[in-house]
Structure formats: C-alpha cells, structure tokens
Amino acid sequence: MPFTIGGEWIAPEDKSKPQQGQPVKIRNIKRKKALLTVIYNIGTHDIDTQDLTKTLKKKLGVGGKVTGNDIELQGQKADEVKQILKKMGIKAQ
C-alpha cells in the first residue's frame, strides 16, 4: 500500500532499477539456434555501455547490442570478454 495508517503518502520503491555495485556477470546462453554472450549488470556501474559495446564488438569481430543494463554479443565469447574487461579494470564473474 502506498499509504500509511495515518494517511501519509509513501512513494513506492523502484525495483526495476538495479542497485549500484551489483556484480558484473558474463554468461553464454542459447536463444533458439543463436548462441549469445550476455554481460549482465554492466549498466549499473559508471561505465558508458554504448562505448563499451562498440569496443567489444570491434575487438571480438562480432555483432551486439545494449539491452537495458546488459550487453548482448553474438557467439560464445565469455572467456575473451572476461579477459578484455579485466584489462580495462572491470571485475567480472
């Protein structure tokens, strides 16, 4: 309920926005017949996801896009992405 017993308004919490400092996770997933590498929670850190996506796509030679706080890259590239992010100073699991 957005109201207290006394009738004061309480703003609901925005649960759709991830918390700052959530761990960056890299997973290989399969959607239909496509294999993807997804970098989860990268947008919750102070990183420009558009520039990072562009850099990763260029270094790995794959396509990809930003979806919310995540980055999706074509192919199974989790190990390569972890190495690139480690060189950039981003800790990933």
For each residue, the residues with C-beta under 8 A, 3 or more apart:
1: 10
2: 9 10 11 12
3: 7 8 9 10
4: 7 8 10
5:
6:
7: 3 4
8: 3 4
9: 2 3
10: 1 2 3 4
11: 2
12: 2
13:
14: 17
15:
16:
17: 14
18: 22 41 43 44 69
19: 22 44
20: 44 45
21: 44 45
22: 18 19 41 44
23: 41 91 92 93
24: 39 40 41 42 45 85 90 91 92 93
25: 39 40 41 92 93
26: 37 38 39 40 78 81 82 85 92 93
27: 37 38 40 78
28: 35 36 37 38 76 77 78
29: 35 36 37 38
30: 33 34 35 36
31: 34 36
32:
33: 30
34: 30 31 74
35: 28 29 30 74 75 76
36: 28 29 30 31 72 73 74 75
37: 26 27 28 29 72 73 74 75 76 77 78 81
38: 26 27 28 29 70 71 72 73
39: 24 25 26 42 70 71 72 73 81 85 92
40: 24 25 26 27 69 70
41: 18 22 23 24 25 44 45 69 70
42: 24 39 45 47 49 52 69 70 71 90
43: 18 47 49 66 68 69 70
44: 18 19 20 21 22 41 69
45: 20 21 24 41 42 90
46:
47: 42 43 52 90
48: 51 52
49: 42 43 52 53 66 69 71
50: 53 54 66
51: 48 54 55
52: 42 47 48 49 55 56 71
53: 49 50 56 57 64 65 66 71 73
54: 50 51 57 58
55: 51 52 58 59 84
56: 52 53 59 60 64 71 73 81 84
57: 53 54 60 61 62 63 64 73
58: 54 55 61
59: 55 56 84
60: 56 57 73 75 77 80 81 84
61: 57 58
62: 57 73 74 75 77
63: 57 73 74
64: 53 56 57 71 72 73 74
65: 53 71 72
66: 43 49 50 53 70 71 72
67: 70 71 72
68: 43
69: 18 40 41 42 43 44 49
70: 38 39 40 41 42 43 66 67
71: 38 39 42 49 52 53 56 64 65 66 67
72: 36 37 38 39 64 65 66 67
73: 36 37 38 39 53 56 57 60 62 63 64 77 81
74: 34 35 36 37 62 63 64
75: 35 36 37 60 62
76: 28 35 37
77: 28 37 60 62 73 80 81
78: 26 27 28 37 81 82
79: 82 83
80: 60 77 83 84
81: 26 37 39 56 60 73 77 78 84 85 92
82: 26 78 79 85 86 92
83: 79 80 86 87
84: 55 56 59 60 80 81 87 88
85: 24 26 39 81 82 88 90 91 92
86: 82 83 89 90 91 92
87: 83 84
88: 84 85
89: 86
90: 24 42 45 47 85 86
91: 23 24 85 86
92: 23 24 25 26 39 81 82 85 86
93: 23 24 25 26
